[in-house]
Amino acid sequence: MLAGCATETVEGTIEPFTRTGGEVVSQEPCAGGDFECVTLTVPSDHDAAASQEWEATFAVRKADGESRGVLVTATGGPGSSGILLAESYAASMDPAITDAYDLVLFDQRGIGRSEPFSCDGAILNFDAVVDASADDDERDRFARRAEEFAAECFEEAGFSPAEAPLFATRQAAEDLEIFREWYGADRLTLYGESYGTQFQQAYAAAHPDRVQSLILDGVVDPQTPIRAFAAESARAYSDVLERTLSACDADPVCADDAPGSSAAAYDELADELAEEPRSYDYPLADGGSEERELTIEELEGAAAASMSAPHQRLRFARTVNAAVEGDPLPLALLAAAGAGADPTTGEVVADPSFSPALYLAVECQDFPFVPEGSTPRDELAVWLDEAAAAGVEDLRLPDVYYGDLPCLFWPRGDAPAPAPPAPVDPAYPVLLLTADTDPNTPAANALRVHGRDPDSALVVLPGGPHVLLGWGYACVDRTVLRLLDSGRLPPRPVTTCTGAAGAAYEPLAPETADGYEDPYATASLIMTEVLGPTFESWSAQRPLTLGCPEGGSVEYTIGFSGTVAVELDGCAWTPEVPVDGTIEVTDGGFGDATATLHLPFAMLELEDGEVDGLFRGKPIN
C-alpha cells in the first residue's frame, strides 16, 4: 500500500482513507483471494450538483514488495468485468510488475459489481439484420425493431432511457477519480487494452495532473469518426483473413492439408454455404449422432472470432481445410466456441465476464451517431449507402461494419455526444502498442494518436495479436517494463519488433492408423484436439462430455485448485484408433499438462512437454 494513503488491518484488508472520495459500502476478498474488492459510492451523474447514489467496485492487489505506485488496468469491450479477469491478468504479469506496483482492476459502471446493466432476453430476441443491399422496407423494419429493442433492453435492465447518458465513458472515468482520491494515490499509472485505451485516454484528458504514465495497448483513436472506424475495422478483418489464408499456402504442412489455394477454397466453401447450409453428423457422447447444419453465418463468425491472435488464425485455417476435405465438424465447433454456444445444445451461454448490453450502453453514448439536425432513420441510410459506395459488401467479413447500427436508435441525451476527449501535449510519457494484424483496433489508430503526440513512443509487432502485453513477446514486454521501472520511453519514436511467432500448424488427423508415425506428433494431435476451442470456451461450471468424431467420448471436469481433469474413453479422430487415458491441465496448454494416453499401438506419458513410454513396440527416446 502507498505510504500515508491507507493502513492495513491485522487481517490484511485495506482500511478506507475517509477524508477523500466516496463512502465505503463494502470490503472483501475477491478475484481468487489475491485481490480485495472495495465498493464505493459514486454519483450517478458526475455533471449534476445532486444525483442518485450508485456503487462502483474496484479490485486491489498490493505489491508483493515495496510499492512504487498504482497500476490501473482498464480492460476491453466496452462491457468486460475487470474484476472477473483480475486473477488471470495478475498471473500473466511479469514479477517485476507485481513486486513493485499495487494492481487495480475494476467493474465499470454497468457490469458485475457496479450497477449491472443487462438485457440478455432482449438481445436474444433482437432478430433484425440489415446491410447495404437492404431496400427501404427492410430498412424501415430494422429501424422499428431497433427502437423496440432499445426500449425492451432498458426495461429489462431496470433503468430509465433517461439514464442512458450516465453510462458514457467520461462518467465511468470519474468513478476512477473517486477511487484515486479514496485510495490516496497522488498519480496513477494507466494501462488500457482495446476499449480500455479509450477509457484511459478519457481519464487522462480529464485529470492530466493525476497521470504518472499512459500505456495504450490495441489503441482506439477517439478522434476517428465512428463510421470511418467501422469501415477500417471491417477491412482489417478481411485483410487479416487474406493473410491467414496466404500463410497457409506458404506453410508446407498447412498447404499439404489444403487442396490448392486456401483463399479459393475458403471462397468456394463460403459460396456453397451461402447457397445452402451443409448437413453433417454431430457425434453424441452416447455413441450416437444427430444431424446438424453448418451455415455461412457460422463460417464468417468463426473467421471473425479467430483473427485476433496468431494461434487462433492457424486453428481457423485448419478447420477450413477439414471442411473443404468433407469434415465440417471442427469448423462448427470453432464457430460455437466463438459465439459462446454450448457445443452439446447449440444454445448461447451468457458470459458473466462480459455484458453485450453494456457494450451498447457505452458505445452508443461515446460517439455522435446522430448528428444535430438529422434523424436515426436518415443516418441509417447514410451508413448503408456509404457501405455500398465503399465496397464493404465485397469484403469477406463485412458484418463488422454493421455492428453498431443499433446505436442509431439508442436513447441519448438532448445533444449529440461530443467526440471522446484525447490527451493533448501530455506532461507524462505515452507508450502505444499495436500490431499490423490487429483487426479489432487497426494499427492506423495508433499511428494517428502517435502523429498527434510526437513525444509518444510507438511499438509495432508485425503479425501480432490484438493487445500485445502478456503474450510473452520480449520486445514488447521490455518497453513496458522499462517505462514502469524508470519512466523512460524507447529512444526511437517508433520501434518495430521482430515478427510474432505463433504456434505451429497442427496437421489434420491421419485417415488411417498407419499415418501415426511419430510419438510427439501423435501426442500433439491429441492435445490439439482435446484442448481446442471447445475446451478454451468451456465455463468449467459443470462437467462437459462430448462425443468424438470416430467414436468414444471425452469428459472435462474441474478439479482441485482449478485443475481440469480430462477423461478419454475410446475417443477417436481416426477410424480404429481409439484413445483412452487421462489429461490433467493446470493452465490451458500443452506445456502445462500431464497425460497418460493409451492407443492400440502406443502408451504415452506426457509431462513438461516431454513424451515418454512406448510407440509401436519401441521405447521413446
SVG drawing of the C-alpha trace seen along z (x, -y; Angstrom):
<svg xmlns="http://www.w3.org/2000/svg" viewBox="-41 -22 58 76">
<polyline fill="none" stroke="black" stroke-width="0.4" points="0.0,0.0 1.2,-3.5 2.7,-5.0 0.4,-7.5 -2.6,-6.7 -4.2,-3.9 -3.5,-1.4 -3.6,2.3 -5.6,4.2 -4.4,7.4 -6.4,9.4 -4.6,7.7 -7.6,5.8 -7.5,2.2 -8.7,-0.4 -10.6,-3.3 -9.0,-6.7 -12.1,-8.5 -11.0,-12.1 -11.5,-11.8 -13.7,-10.0 -17.0,-8.2 -18.2,-6.2 -17.1,-2.6 -20.0,-0.2 -18.1,3.0 -14.6,4.5 -14.0,8.2 -11.5,10.6 -12.3,11.3 -10.8,12.5 -9.3,15.7 -8.3,14.1 -5.3,12.2 -7.4,9.1 -9.7,7.2 -12.8,5.6 -13.7,2.2 -17.1,0.9 -17.5,-2.9 -20.5,-5.2 -20.3,-7.4 -22.8,-9.9 -24.8,-8.5 -24.2,-11.8 -20.9,-13.5 -22.1,-16.5 -25.0,-17.2 -25.0,-19.2 -27.0,-16.4 -27.8,-12.9 -28.6,-9.4 -26.0,-7.4 -24.6,-4.5 -21.9,-2.0 -18.6,-1.2 -16.3,1.7 -12.5,1.8 -10.2,4.8 -6.9,4.0 -3.9,6.3 -1.0,4.8 2.5,5.0 4.5,8.1 7.4,5.9 7.8,2.2 5.2,0.4 6.3,-2.2 2.9,-3.2 -0.5,-2.2 -1.1,-0.4 -4.7,-0.6 -5.8,1.7 -8.8,0.9 -10.0,4.0 -11.6,4.2 -15.1,4.2 -16.8,2.0 -18.6,4.3 -16.0,6.5 -15.6,7.2 -12.1,6.3 -12.7,8.0 -13.6,11.4 -10.5,11.1 -8.2,9.7 -6.7,13.0 -5.7,14.1 -4.3,10.7 -2.2,10.6 -0.9,14.1 0.2,13.1 2.2,10.1 6.0,10.1 7.0,10.4 8.8,7.1 5.3,5.5 3.6,7.4 6.5,6.9 6.6,3.1 3.0,2.0 -0.3,2.1 -2.6,3.5 -6.2,2.2 -8.8,3.6 -12.5,2.6 -16.0,3.3 -17.0,0.3 -20.4,-1.1 -22.9,1.3 -21.1,4.7 -20.7,7.1 -20.5,5.4 -21.1,1.9 -24.7,1.2 -25.1,4.0 -26.9,3.2 -28.0,6.4 -30.8,7.4 -29.9,10.8 -33.5,11.6 -33.9,8.5 -30.6,9.2 -31.6,12.8 -34.9,11.7 -33.4,9.0 -33.5,10.7 -33.3,7.7 -30.3,7.6 -29.6,5.2 -26.9,4.4 -26.1,2.2 -28.3,4.3 -31.5,3.7 -34.4,1.8 -36.4,-0.9 -38.9,1.6 -36.2,3.6 -34.5,0.5 -37.8,-0.6 -38.3,2.7 -34.8,2.6 -35.4,-0.9 -38.7,0.2 -37.1,3.3 -34.0,1.4 -36.2,-1.2 -38.3,1.6 -35.1,3.4 -33.7,0.4 -36.9,-0.1 -37.1,3.6 -33.4,3.6 -33.8,0.7 -37.0,2.1 -35.3,5.5 -32.2,3.9 -34.2,1.8 -33.1,-1.6 -34.9,-4.5 -34.0,-5.6 -33.3,-9.0 -30.4,-7.4 -28.7,-6.3 -26.1,-9.1 -24.9,-8.0 -23.1,-5.0 -20.8,-7.1 -17.0,-6.6 -16.4,-10.1 -18.9,-9.3 -17.2,-6.0 -13.8,-7.7 -14.9,-10.0 -15.6,-6.8 -11.9,-6.0 -11.1,-9.5 -13.2,-9.0 -11.3,-5.7 -8.0,-7.5 -9.0,-10.1 -10.2,-7.4 -7.0,-5.4 -4.9,-8.5 -2.7,-8.0 -1.2,-11.2 -0.8,-9.8 -1.9,-6.6 0.0,-4.6 -2.7,-3.8 -2.7,-0.7 -5.6,-0.2 -6.3,2.5 -8.6,2.1 -11.6,0.2 -9.7,-0.3 -7.4,-2.6 -10.4,-4.8 -11.3,-4.8 -7.8,-5.7 -7.5,-8.5 -10.7,-9.9 -9.4,-9.8 -6.1,-11.3 -7.7,-14.1 -9.9,-15.0 -7.2,-14.6 -3.8,-15.0 -2.1,-16.0 -3.1,-12.7 -1.3,-10.5 2.1,-9.0 2.3,-7.3 -0.1,-6.1 0.2,-2.7 -2.2,-2.1 -2.3,1.5 -4.5,2.1 -5.2,-1.6 -8.5,-3.2 -8.2,-6.7 -11.1,-8.5 -11.0,-11.3 -11.7,-8.9 -15.4,-9.2 -17.3,-6.1 -18.3,-5.2 -14.7,-5.5 -13.6,-3.3 -16.2,-0.7 -15.1,-0.6 -11.5,-0.5 -12.1,2.4 -14.1,4.4 -11.3,4.0 -8.8,5.0 -10.7,8.2 -10.9,9.2 -7.2,8.3 -6.1,10.4 -8.2,13.3 -6.5,12.9 -3.1,13.0 -4.1,16.1 -5.1,18.0 -2.0,16.9 0.1,18.0 -1.4,21.5 -0.3,21.7 3.2,20.7 3.4,23.3 4.2,26.7 2.3,28.6 -0.8,26.4 -0.6,26.5 -0.5,30.3 -3.9,30.3 -5.3,27.6 -6.4,28.6 -4.9,25.8 -5.3,22.2 -6.6,21.7 -8.3,18.4 -10.0,20.1 -11.0,23.0 -12.5,20.6 -14.4,18.7 -15.8,21.9 -16.9,23.0 -18.5,19.6 -20.3,19.7 -21.6,23.2 -22.9,22.3 -24.5,19.0 -26.4,21.1 -27.4,23.8 -26.2,25.0 -24.1,28.2 -25.5,31.1 -23.2,33.1 -23.4,35.7 -22.6,34.3 -21.2,37.1 -23.0,37.6 -21.4,38.8 -23.5,41.9 -22.1,43.1 -24.9,41.9 -25.1,38.8 -27.6,36.2 -27.8,34.2 -26.9,30.6 -26.1,27.9 -23.1,25.7 -24.2,22.2 -22.5,19.2 -23.1,17.3 -21.1,19.9 -18.2,19.8 -18.0,16.0 -18.5,15.9 -15.7,18.4 -13.4,16.4 -14.1,13.1 -13.6,14.7 -10.3,16.2 -8.5,13.2 -7.3,11.6 -4.4,13.9 -1.8,15.8 -2.6,19.3 -6.3,18.7 -5.7,17.8 -3.8,21.1 -6.6,23.0 -9.2,21.4 -7.2,22.4 -7.0,26.0 -10.8,26.1 -11.4,24.7 -9.1,27.4 -11.1,30.0 -14.4,28.6 -13.1,28.5 -12.0,32.1 -15.5,33.1 -15.4,32.7 -17.3,29.6 -17.3,30.7 -14.1,28.8 -15.4,25.6 -18.8,26.0 -17.1,26.5 -14.9,23.4 -18.0,21.4 -19.8,22.5 -16.9,21.6 -16.5,18.2 -20.2,17.5 -20.2,18.7 -22.5,21.5 -22.9,24.8 -21.5,27.4 -23.9,30.0 -27.1,28.0 -26.0,25.0 -27.6,22.6 -25.6,19.4 -24.5,19.3 -24.2,15.9 -20.6,15.0 -20.6,13.5 -17.4,11.5 -19.0,9.6 -22.2,7.7 -23.2,7.1 -25.9,4.7 -23.3,2.6 -21.3,2.6 -24.1,0.8 -24.8,-1.4 -21.3,-2.7 -20.7,-2.7 -23.9,-4.4 -23.1,-7.3 -19.5,-7.8 -19.9,-8.8 -22.3,-11.2 -24.2,-8.6 -27.0,-11.0 -25.7,-14.5 -27.7,-17.5 -30.4,-18.1 -30.5,-14.5 -32.7,-11.6 -31.8,-7.9 -33.6,-6.7 -31.7,-9.2 -28.4,-8.2 -29.2,-4.5 -29.4,-5.3 -26.1,-7.2 -24.4,-4.2 -25.7,-1.7 -25.2,-3.9 -21.6,-4.6 -21.1,-0.8 -22.3,-0.3 -20.1,-3.2 -17.0,-1.9 -17.4,1.7 -17.9,3.1 -20.1,5.9 -17.3,7.0 -15.2,7.9 -15.1,11.4 -16.1,10.3 -18.4,7.3 -20.6,7.7 -18.2,5.9 -19.2,2.7 -22.8,3.0 -22.3,4.0 -23.0,0.5 -26.2,-0.2 -28.5,0.3 -26.8,-2.8 -28.6,-4.9 -31.8,-4.2 -30.5,-4.0 -31.7,-6.6 -29.3,-9.5 -29.1,-13.0 -30.6,-16.1 -27.5,-16.9 -25.3,-14.6 -22.4,-13.2 -19.2,-15.0 -16.2,-13.1 -14.4,-11.4 -11.5,-13.6 -7.9,-12.7 -4.8,-13.9 -3.2,-16.9 0.5,-17.6 0.6,-15.4 3.1,-16.0 3.5,-12.3 5.1,-9.6 2.7,-7.8 3.6,-4.3 1.5,-2.9 1.4,0.8 0.0,2.2 0.2,5.0 -0.1,4.6 -2.5,7.6 -4.9,6.2 -8.4,6.3 -10.2,5.0 -8.3,1.8 -6.4,1.5 -2.8,0.1 -3.9,-3.1 -5.5,-4.1 -2.1,-4.0 -0.4,-5.8 -2.9,-8.7 -2.6,-9.0 1.2,-8.9 1.0,-11.6 -0.8,-14.0 1.7,-13.4 5.2,-13.2 6.7,-12.8 4.9,-9.4 6.6,-6.1 5.0,-3.6 5.8,0.1 4.7,2.2 4.6,6.0 4.3,7.4 1.9,10.3 0.9,9.9 -2.4,10.2 -4.9,7.7 -3.4,6.5 0.3,7.3 1.2,7.4 1.0,10.7 1.7,13.0 5.5,13.2 6.8,11.1 10.1,9.9 10.4,6.8 7.0,5.6 7.5,6.6 10.9,4.8 9.5,1.5 6.7,1.7 9.0,2.8 11.4,0.1 8.7,-2.6 7.4,-1.2 10.8,-0.8 12.4,-4.1 9.7,-6.2 11.7,-6.2 10.3,-5.5 12.3,-3.8 14.9,-6.0 13.3,-5.9 9.8,-7.3 8.9,-4.0 10.1,-0.5 9.3,2.3 9.7,5.7 10.6,9.0 7.6,10.9 5.2,12.6 5.9,16.3 2.8,18.3 2.1,21.9 3.0,24.4 0.2,25.6 -1.2,28.9 -1.9,31.4 -5.4,32.9 -5.8,36.4 -4.4,39.2 -7.0,41.1 -5.7,44.5 -3.6,45.8 -0.6,46.1 -0.5,42.3 0.6,42.1 4.4,42.3 5.8,40.3 5.1,40.2 5.5,36.5 3.2,35.8 0.7,38.2 0.7,36.6 0.5,33.1 -2.5,34.1 -4.4,35.5 -3.6,32.4 -4.7,30.1 -8.0,31.9 -8.7,32.2 -7.6,28.7 -9.0,26.9 -11.6,24.1 -14.3,26.1 -12.1,26.6 -11.0,23.0 -14.5,21.7 -15.8,24.2 -17.1,22.3 -16.0,25.1 -19.1,24.5 -20.3,28.0 -18.8,31.2 -18.8,31.4 -19.0,34.6 -18.5,34.6 -18.7,37.3 -15.6,37.8 -15.7,37.8 -14.9,41.5 -16.5,42.9 -15.9,42.7 -16.1,39.7 -14.1,37.1 -15.2,35.6 -14.0,32.4 -14.3,31.8 -12.9,29.1 -10.7,30.4 -8.8,29.0 -7.2,25.6 -8.7,25.0 -7.0,28.0 -9.0,29.5 -9.3,33.3 -9.9,34.8 -11.0,38.4 -10.8,40.0 -12.9,43.1 -12.2,44.7 -12.1,41.2 -11.1,41.5 -10.3,39.0 -9.2,41.7 -11.2,44.9 -9.9,47.8 -7.5,45.6 -9.4,45.2 -7.6,43.2 -8.1,44.0 -6.5,42.1 -6.4,39.0 -5.1,35.5 -4.6,33.0 -4.3,29.3 -3.2,26.6 -3.0,23.6 -4.7,24.5 -1.7,25.5 0.4,28.4 3.4,27.4 1.1,27.2 -0.4,30.6 0.4,34.1 -1.2,37.0 -1.3,40.8 -2.6,41.9 -3.3,45.5 -3.6,46.1 -3.7,49.5 0.0,49.0 1.3,46.8 1.4,46.0 2.4,42.3 3.3,40.4 3.3,36.6 4.9,34.2 6.5,30.8 6.2,31.0 8.2,34.3 6.8,37.6 7.9,41.0 6.6,44.5 6.3,47.0 5.5,46.3 4.9,49.2 6.7,51.6 9.8,49.4 10.8,47.2 10.5,43.5 13.9,41.8"/>
</svg>
